[in-house]
Amino acid sequence: MNEQGPILEDDQSPDLKTKRKKFFTSTRVMKIICIFAILITIAVYSTTQIHVDKVIIKPGTAEIVSNAISVNNVTTYKSEGSFRFLTVYVSEKRPTVAEYLKAKYLGGYNAILPWEEVNGKFSVDQVAELNKAMMKASQNTASVVALNAIGCNVIEQGTGAIVALIQKKSAAENNLKLGDAIIEIEGKPIITGKDVVTVIGTHKPGDKVSLIIERGKKKTKKTLTITLGKRPDKKTTGFLGISAVTRDQEFNFPIDIAINPGAVSGPSAGLAFTLTIIDQLTKGDLTGGKVVAVTGEIALDGTVSKVGGVEQKAVAARRAGAKVMLVPKGELKEARKHSGPMKVFEVSNISQAIEVLEQSGGVPLEQMQSCPSS
């Protein structure tokens, strides 16, 4: 009688068990690979397609101002040194997560700010148009301030004050709109943007003032009553909370001055334009033969206002070999963070700027007895 060993069931066959083990192992590997692929796809999509409410500001360039300015029909003077206006690269659209992470961790001197802090509630197109308008206004303002500084008398004319910016939580925020033209305040005609500051400055916080405005393409007239707030730098003075530019602005310039900064927009090159025009129309060299970097918005009364991106502009100035940098008062600390050996000075008006340049080796400016003529 032949004895036969136990018969193995099919699912107990060593070869079959090995095959099944390999099958299930490979299946698990495929599942893991698929999960990783899905996660990677989600991560890539998130970082490249999802946008964040931030603005990225990077160091830009230090442009030679004299290359952008042409003074015609009068005697001009060349300088051994040069003034530079400073730019920054600002993200025009909300950056993707990938762009944000790159700027934050690999950006070096980049700054990242909340979108609304930089652009408010305006659209990308509105911001672009506003910056273009402010650049054009800064060119005219620079020419006026420069000519007045050397003895000319230039008078501004216009047909009202256009609301260019509205500060958050200000008296104007829920009353005025971007683009409104103010033509009268408390019975006083408003001809220029400066007139708004002058008239509002005669009132105190809490005063109710009557404004007549023109709104929209049809210039629909509206009368508004607004309760003024407190001016941040002068608590006893009334504050509307807007920046205004002159509508249909015109100047009777005694000298032909043309400014073409290219694609650069915004008002921050105003002080640089002003100093360069003065330098070209006067003997001597305000720069003292140095590369002088300048940033700051200029007003018609010669005051210099704060601008953005000063830290990044200091980097651009240093890279361009500037020996001296002028910044608006209150922005000295930020500029010095990345200024290196470059000397940085803060100024609050055109007179201070000229004084600083003289102290830094520039030729003193002599007041002319009459405006230059051809």
SVG drawing of the C-alpha trace seen along z (x, -y; Angstrom):
<svg xmlns="http://www.w3.org/2000/svg" viewBox="-26 -140 60 142">
<polyline fill="none" stroke="black" stroke-width="0.4" points="0.0,0.0 1.5,-3.3 1.5,-6.1 0.7,-9.5 1.7,-12.7 -0.9,-15.4 -2.3,-17.1 -1.8,-21.0 -4.7,-23.1 -4.2,-25.5 -4.0,-28.6 -1.4,-26.9 1.0,-26.3 4.4,-28.0 4.6,-29.3 1.1,-30.7 1.7,-32.3 4.8,-34.0 3.0,-35.2 0.2,-36.6 2.6,-38.3 4.4,-39.9 1.0,-41.0 -0.3,-42.6 3.1,-44.2 3.2,-45.7 -0.4,-46.9 0.4,-48.6 3.4,-50.3 1.3,-51.5 -1.3,-52.9 1.5,-54.7 2.9,-56.0 -0.6,-57.2 -1.1,-58.9 2.2,-60.7 1.4,-61.7 -1.9,-63.1 -0.3,-65.0 2.5,-66.3 -0.2,-67.4 -2.1,-69.2 1.0,-70.8 2.1,-72.0 -1.4,-73.3 -1.6,-75.1 1.8,-76.8 1.4,-77.8 -2.4,-78.5 -3.5,-79.7 -2.7,-83.4 -2.2,-85.1 -3.2,-88.6 0.3,-90.0 2.5,-92.4 6.2,-91.5 8.6,-94.4 12.2,-93.9 15.2,-96.1 15.0,-97.8 17.3,-100.2 19.2,-103.5 18.5,-105.5 20.6,-108.5 18.1,-111.4 19.7,-113.7 19.1,-111.0 15.3,-111.5 15.3,-115.4 15.7,-117.8 16.0,-121.5 15.7,-123.5 16.3,-127.1 18.4,-128.2 22.0,-127.7 22.5,-124.5 25.5,-123.2 26.9,-119.7 27.9,-118.0 30.8,-115.6 28.5,-113.6 25.0,-112.4 21.7,-112.2 19.9,-108.8 16.2,-108.2 15.5,-104.8 12.9,-102.2 11.6,-99.0 9.9,-96.0 6.4,-95.7 4.3,-92.7 1.3,-94.0 -0.8,-91.0 -1.3,-88.9 1.6,-86.4 1.2,-82.6 2.1,-80.6 5.3,-79.5 6.2,-83.1 5.4,-84.1 7.5,-81.3 10.4,-82.1 10.3,-85.8 10.0,-85.1 12.7,-82.5 15.0,-83.0 14.5,-86.7 17.3,-88.4 16.2,-92.0 12.6,-91.5 9.7,-93.0 6.2,-91.4 3.3,-93.5 -0.5,-92.9 -2.2,-93.7 -4.6,-96.2 -1.9,-98.1 -0.3,-98.8 -3.2,-99.0 -6.2,-99.6 -9.4,-98.3 -8.5,-99.4 -8.2,-97.1 -4.9,-96.4 -5.9,-98.7 -6.9,-101.5 -3.6,-101.3 -1.7,-101.4 -3.7,-104.4 -3.2,-106.2 0.5,-105.6 0.8,-107.0 -1.2,-110.1 1.0,-110.6 4.2,-110.3 2.9,-113.0 1.9,-115.2 5.4,-114.7 7.1,-115.9 5.1,-119.1 5.6,-119.7 9.4,-119.1 9.7,-121.6 7.7,-124.2 9.7,-123.7 13.0,-123.8 12.2,-127.0 10.9,-128.7 14.0,-127.7 16.3,-129.5 14.2,-132.7 11.4,-132.0 7.7,-132.5 5.5,-129.7 1.8,-129.8 -0.4,-126.7 -3.9,-126.7 -6.6,-124.1 -10.4,-123.4 -10.6,-121.6 -9.0,-118.9 -9.3,-115.2 -9.4,-112.7 -6.5,-110.4 -6.2,-108.5 -8.6,-108.0 -7.1,-107.0 -8.7,-104.1 -10.9,-105.1 -10.7,-108.8 -13.5,-111.4 -13.5,-111.0 -13.7,-107.2 -17.5,-106.8 -18.2,-110.1 -15.8,-110.7 -14.9,-108.4 -11.8,-108.0 -12.0,-110.4 -14.3,-112.9 -13.5,-116.4 -13.7,-118.9 -14.6,-122.4 -15.7,-124.2 -15.2,-123.9 -17.2,-126.1 -17.9,-128.5 -14.3,-128.9 -13.5,-127.8 -11.0,-125.0 -8.7,-125.5 -5.8,-123.2 -5.0,-120.2 -3.1,-122.5 -6.3,-124.6 -7.9,-121.6 -5.0,-121.4 -5.1,-125.2 -8.8,-125.4 -9.1,-122.2 -6.1,-123.4 -8.1,-126.4 -10.6,-124.1 -10.5,-122.0 -11.2,-118.3 -15.0,-117.8 -15.9,-120.7 -18.5,-120.0 -17.5,-121.3 -19.6,-121.6 -18.0,-120.3 -19.3,-120.7 -18.0,-117.9 -18.4,-116.7 -18.7,-112.9 -18.5,-110.6 -18.1,-111.2 -21.2,-113.4 -19.7,-115.6 -22.8,-115.4 -22.7,-118.0 -23.2,-116.9 -23.1,-118.7 -21.6,-116.8 -21.3,-117.6 -18.3,-115.9 -17.1,-115.9 -13.4,-116.3 -11.0,-114.1 -7.6,-114.9 -4.6,-115.4 -2.0,-112.7 0.9,-115.1 -1.1,-118.0 -3.9,-116.9 -5.5,-120.4 -6.0,-120.7 -8.9,-119.2 -8.2,-116.3 -10.1,-115.1 -7.9,-112.1 -7.3,-112.3 -4.6,-113.0 -5.7,-115.3 -4.2,-116.3 -5.2,-119.3 -7.7,-118.7 -6.7,-120.1 -3.4,-121.2 -1.5,-123.8 1.6,-125.9 3.0,-128.8 6.6,-127.6 9.1,-130.3 11.5,-127.5 10.9,-124.4 11.5,-121.3 10.6,-117.8 10.8,-114.7 10.6,-111.2 11.3,-108.5 10.2,-105.6 8.0,-103.0 8.6,-104.1 5.4,-105.3 4.5,-106.7 5.6,-110.0 8.8,-109.0 11.2,-110.4 9.9,-114.0 12.8,-115.2 15.3,-113.7 13.8,-115.4 13.7,-118.7 17.4,-118.6 18.5,-117.6 16.7,-120.5 18.2,-122.9 21.6,-121.5 21.3,-121.8 20.2,-125.4 22.9,-126.6 26.6,-126.9 28.6,-124.5 27.8,-120.9 25.3,-120.1 26.5,-116.5 30.0,-117.5 31.1,-115.0 29.5,-112.1 26.8,-109.6 23.8,-110.8 20.8,-108.6 17.5,-110.4 14.0,-109.3 11.0,-111.3 7.7,-112.8 7.9,-116.5 4.9,-118.9 4.4,-122.3 5.5,-124.0 8.8,-122.1 8.0,-119.7 9.2,-116.1 6.8,-113.3 7.5,-109.6 7.6,-106.9 7.5,-103.1 10.2,-100.5 13.1,-102.6 14.9,-99.6 14.9,-98.1 15.8,-101.4 18.9,-101.6 20.0,-98.3 19.6,-99.6 21.5,-102.8 24.4,-100.9 24.7,-98.6 24.9,-101.6 27.9,-103.0 26.1,-105.9 28.1,-107.7 25.2,-109.8 21.5,-109.0 18.6,-111.4 15.4,-110.0 12.2,-111.7 12.2,-112.5 11.1,-109.5 12.6,-106.9 16.2,-107.2 16.2,-104.1 14.7,-101.9 17.2,-103.1 20.2,-102.5 19.4,-98.8 21.0,-98.0 22.9,-101.1 26.4,-99.8 29.1,-102.5 26.8,-104.9 25.9,-108.1 22.2,-108.5 20.4,-111.7 16.8,-112.5 15.2,-115.8 11.8,-117.3 11.9,-119.9 13.9,-121.1 15.9,-123.7 17.1,-120.9 18.0,-118.7 20.2,-121.5 21.8,-122.2 22.7,-118.5 24.3,-118.4 26.3,-121.5 27.6,-119.9 28.4,-116.7 30.7,-118.6 28.3,-120.1 28.7,-123.7 26.5,-126.1 23.5,-127.3 23.3,-131.0 19.8,-132.6 19.4,-134.2 18.1,-137.7 16.0,-136.8 14.7,-133.7 17.0,-132.3 15.9,-133.2 16.9,-132.2"/>
</svg>
